[in-house]
Amino acid sequence: MTVILVLFTFAVFILIDYWLAYKEATQVVTAEAPRKPVAAIEPAFVEGFLVPETVRYHAGHGWVAAERPHLATVGMDEFAAALAGKIDRIELPRPGTWVRQGQRAVKLFRNGLKAEVVSPTEGEVIEVNPEALADPSIVRRDPYGRGWLMRIHVPDEEGTTRNLIPKKLAPGWMRDAAARLYALQPQLAGAVAAEGGRPVEDMAAVLGEESWKRLTAEFFLTE
């Protein structure tokens, strides 16, 4: 009877130890799992363009959102996605590539023409979005969510943050960009007005090929 009691006690301790180890492992995996690019987007429109406060913006119309310390997700803001229009193909750096802030990192192809977008931060590309590569239209439909482009390991978070648009200035910056775009191409302002103030799905369709190349280079800072 004593032997059975001892064996039963050992079995209980083994089960308890296994349960605690499993719980700890589960907590580690959960802590390391990356969040969605933008967990919750509060509607914030500027001149018809969505400008959520949950991300930071680069002057080249890219956005960056911290996932956890030294890991960031980046993409194109809605202004860039609207101006790019219906893209046939996207090329992204391979994982392991080091990109600098302001460096041409994303290639967009449309009707045989190419536009480029600069990286809003500096670091090593850890992952690219396979969904955006397979279906580039998702970048236009959901630029801050499923249309994210890359995840980047950012060693110097403070250094790259200093070169982003200050949060309080982001609405004014977007307002100025929209005003400049409509001043250069008044027909775009008319198209937006016809859509109730929101940018048309394929803004680039209103532009000629040369205008598209010139405007993307100017606003994406790749001139």
Order of alpha helices (4+ residues) and beta strands (2+ residues): alpha-beta-beta-beta-beta-beta-alpha-beta-beta-beta-beta-beta-alpha-alpha-beta-alpha-alpha-alpha-alpha
